[in-house]
Amino acid sequence: MRKNKVKLRGHYQAEIWNMRVLKIFCPECGEKAIIRKSNRKHREVSDLYCACSDVECGHTYVLSLTFDHTISPSAKSNKMIGSMIQNLNPEQRQMALELLKS
């Protein structure tokens, strides 16, 4: 990751981190490609409109980007807590509720 300066109105006023990590390659020539546009179809599906960076190739194409599975659950999600409570027997559920209330 490298630091880039953002040029605003002719002056370097802010610094940002270049977080570009997704590398796309042209399926025709194998050179790097650039994502020109994205179209979000669903929360978990997007179309990426790509163009080859090799001017002699000039290939443009669409890639589909989809969510596959979770590696580490979000700390913001309550789904994990709900599924854990559902797996408890009634006595354990009551004990959990009492612990949460105190």
KETI-246675 format. One record per atom (N, C-alpha, C): x negated, z negated, y; residue in three letters. Coordinates in steps of 0.2 Angstrom, whole numbers, padded with zeros to 4 digits, always signed. Example, Ala and Ser with C-alpha at 12.3 -4.5 7.8 and 13.67 -1.06 7.14 Angstrom:
% residues 2
-0066-0039-0028ALA-0062-0039-0022ALA-0066-0039-0016ALA-0064-0035-0011SER-0068-0036-0005SER-0064-0039+0000SER
***
This chain:
% residues 102
-0004+0000-0006MET+0000+0000+0000MET-0004+0000+0006MET-0003+0004+0011ARG-0007+0005+0017ARG-0003+0003+0023ARG-0006+0001+0028LYS-0002-0001+0034LYS-0002+0006+0039LYS+0004+0007+0041ASN+0004+0013+0046ASN+0007+0010+0053ASN+0005+0013+0058LYS+0007+0011+0064LYS+0013+0016+0066LYS+0018+0014+0069VAL+0023+0018+0071VAL+0022+0020+0079VAL+0023+0026+0080LYS+0021+0028+0087LYS+0028+0029+0091LYS+0029+0025+0096LEU+0035+0024+0100LEU+0034+0026+0107LEU+0037+0031+0109ARG+0036+0033+0116ARG+0029+0034+0118ARG+0025+0037+0114GLY+0018+0038+0116GLY+0013+0032+0115GLY+0016+0027+0113HIS+0011+0021+0112HIS+0013+0018+0105HIS+0007+0015+0102TYR+0008+0011+0096TYR+0011+0005+0097TYR+0017+0003+0096GLN+0020-0003+0097GLN+0022-0007+0091GLN+0022-0005+0085ALA+0024-0009+0080ALA+0020-0006+0074ALA+0019-0011+0069GLU+0016-0009+0063GLU+0021-0010+0057GLU+0020-0005+0052ILE+0025-0006+0046ILE+0020-0005+0040ILE+0023-0007+0034TRP+0020-0005+0028TRP+0023+0001+0025TRP+0018+0005+0022ASN+0021+0011+0019ASN+0023+0009+0012ASN+0029+0009+0011MET+0032+0006+0004MET+0033+0012-0001MET+0031+0018+0001ARG+0033+0023-0004ARG+0030+0023-0010ARG+0034+0022-0015VAL+0031+0021-0022VAL+0034+0026-0027VAL+0039+0029-0026LEU+0042+0034-0030LEU+0039+0041-0029LEU+0035+0043-0035LYS+0031+0049-0034LYS+0035+0055-0038LYS+0037+0060-0035ILE+0041+0066-0038ILE+0036+0071-0038ILE+0036+0075-0044PHE+0032+0081-0045PHE+0037+0087-0047PHE+0035+0093-0044CYS+0038+0099-0045CYS+0038+0100-0053CYS+0044+0102-0056PRO+0045+0104-0063PRO+0042+0111-0064PRO+0041+0115-0059GLU+0038+0121-0060GLU+0031+0122-0060GLU+0028+0119-0055CYS+0020+0119-0054CYS+0017+0113-0055CYS+0020+0107-0055GLY+0017+0101-0056GLY+0014+0097-0049GLY+0015+0101-0044GLU+0012+0098-0037GLU+0017+0092-0035GLU+0015+0088-0030LYS+0019+0083-0027LYS+0025+0087-0024LYS+0031+0083-0024ALA+0037+0085-0021ALA+0039+0080-0016ALA+0043+0082-0011ILE+0046+0078-0006ILE+0053+0077-0007ILE+0056+0071-0006ILE+0063+0070-0006ILE+0066+0072+0001ILE+0070+0077+0002ARG+0072+0079+0008ARG+0079+0076+0010ARG+0083+0074+0005LYS+0089+0071+0007LYS+0092+0068+0000LYS+0096+0063+0001SER+0099+0059-0005SER+0106+0059-0004SER+0110+0059-0009ASN+0117+0059-0009ASN+0120+0054-0014ASN+0122+0048-0011ARG+0124+0043-0016ARG+0131+0044-0018ARG+0132+0045-0025LYS+0138+0047-0028LYS+0142+0040-0030LYS+0138+0035-0032HIS+0141+0029-0034HIS+0136+0024-0033HIS+0138+0017-0034ARG+0133+0012-0033ARG+0127+0013-0037ARG+0127+0016-0043GLU+0122+0017-0048GLU+0119+0024-0049GLU+0122+0029-0045VAL+0120+0036-0046VAL+0119+0039-0039VAL+0113+0042-0038SER+0112+0046-0032SER+0109+0053-0034SER+0110+0058-0030ASP+0107+0065-0031ASP+0101+0065-0026ASP+0095+0067-0028LEU+0089+0067-0023LEU+0088+0075-0023LEU+0088+0077-0017TYR+0087+0084-0015TYR+0079+0085-0014TYR+0075+0088-0018CYS+0068+0088-0017CYS+0066+0095-0016CYS+0060+0096-0013ALA+0056+0102-0011ALA+0049+0101-0013ALA+0046+0106-0017CYS+0039+0106-0018CYS+0035+0107-0012CYS+0029+0103-0012SER+0025+0103-0006SER+0020+0109-0006SER+0020+0112-0012ASP+0015+0118-0012ASP+0019+0124-0009ASP+0017+0127-0003VAL+0020+0132+0000VAL+0021+0138-0004VAL+0016+0140-0008GLU+0016+0146-0012GLU+0022+0145-0018GLU+0023+0139-0020CYS+0029+0138-0025CYS+0035+0138-0021CYS+0037+0133-0017GLY+0043+0133-0013GLY+0049+0131-0017GLY+0048+0128-0023HIS+0054+0127-0027HIS+0058+0121-0024HIS+0064+0122-0023THR+0069+0116-0021THR+0074+0115-0027THR+0075+0108-0028TYR+0079+0106-0034TYR+0082+0100-0033TYR+0087+0098-0037VAL+0090+0091-0036VAL+0089+0087-0043VAL+0087+0081-0041LEU+0086+0076-0047LEU+0092+0071-0046LEU+0094+0068-0052SER+0098+0063-0053SER+0095+0056-0054SER+0096+0052-0049LEU+0093+0045-0050LEU+0099+0040-0052LEU+0098+0037-0058THR+0103+0032-0060THR+0100+0025-0062THR+0104+0020-0061PHE+0102+0014-0063PHE+0103+0013-0071PHE+0098+0010-0074ASP+0098+0010-0081ASP+0100+0003-0084ASP+0095-0002-0082HIS+0097-0009-0084HIS+0093-0014-0080HIS+0095-0020-0080THR+0092-0026-0076THR+0086-0029-0080THR+0081-0030-0077ILE+0075-0033-0080ILE+0075-0041-0078ILE+0077-0042-0072SER+0077-0049-0070SER+0083-0050-0066SER+0088-0054-0067PRO+0095-0054-0064PRO+0094-0057-0056PRO+0098-0054-0052SER+0098-0056-0045SER+0100-0063-0044SER+0096-0067-0039ALA+0098-0074-0038ALA+0104-0074-0034ALA+0107-0068-0031LYS+0113-0068-0028LYS+0119-0068-0032LYS+0118-0066-0038SER+0124-0064-0043SER+0126-0071-0046SER+0133-0071-0047ASN+0136-0077-0050ASN+0138-0075-0057ASN+0137-0068-0059LYS+0139-0066-0066LYS+0136-0070-0071LYS+0129-0072-0070MET+0125-0075-0075MET+0128-0082-0076MET+0130-0086-0071ILE+0133-0092-0071ILE+0139-0092-0075ILE+0144-0087-0073GLY+0150-0087-0077GLY+0149-0085-0084GLY+0145-0081-0086SER+0144-0080-0093SER+0141-0086-0097SER+0137-0090-0094MET+0134-0096-0097MET+0140-0101-0098MET+0144-0102-0093ILE+0150-0106-0093ILE+0155-0104-0099ILE+0156-0098-0100GLN+0160-0095-0105GLN+0158-0097-0112GLN+0151-0097-0113ASN+0148-0098-0119ASN+0148-0106-0121ASN+0150-0110-0116LEU+0150-0117-0118LEU+0156-0119-0121LEU+0156-0125-0125ASN+0162-0127-0128ASN+0166-0131-0123ASN+0172-0133-0124PRO+0176-0137-0119PRO+0172-0143-0116PRO+0169-0147-0121GLU+0166-0153-0119GLU+0160-0152-0114GLU+0156-0147-0116GLN+0150-0145-0112GLN+0153-0142-0105GLN+0158-0138-0105ARG+0161-0136-0099ARG+0163-0141-0094ARG+0166-0146-0097GLN+0168-0152-0093GLN+0162-0155-0090GLN+0157-0156-0094MET+0151-0160-0092MET+0148-0156-0086MET+0148-0149-0087ALA+0145-0145-0082ALA+0148-0145-0075ALA+0155-0145-0076LEU+0159-0146-0070LEU+0158-0152-0066LEU+0157-0158-0070GLU+0156-0164-0067GLU+0149-0164-0063GLU+0144-0161-0066LEU+0138-0161-0063LEU+0138-0157-0057LEU+0142-0151-0057LEU+0142-0147-0051LEU+0146-0151-0045LEU+0150-0155-0047LYS+0154-0159-0042LYS+0150-0164-0038LYS+0145-0167-0042SER+0142-0173-0039SER+0136-0170-0035SER
***
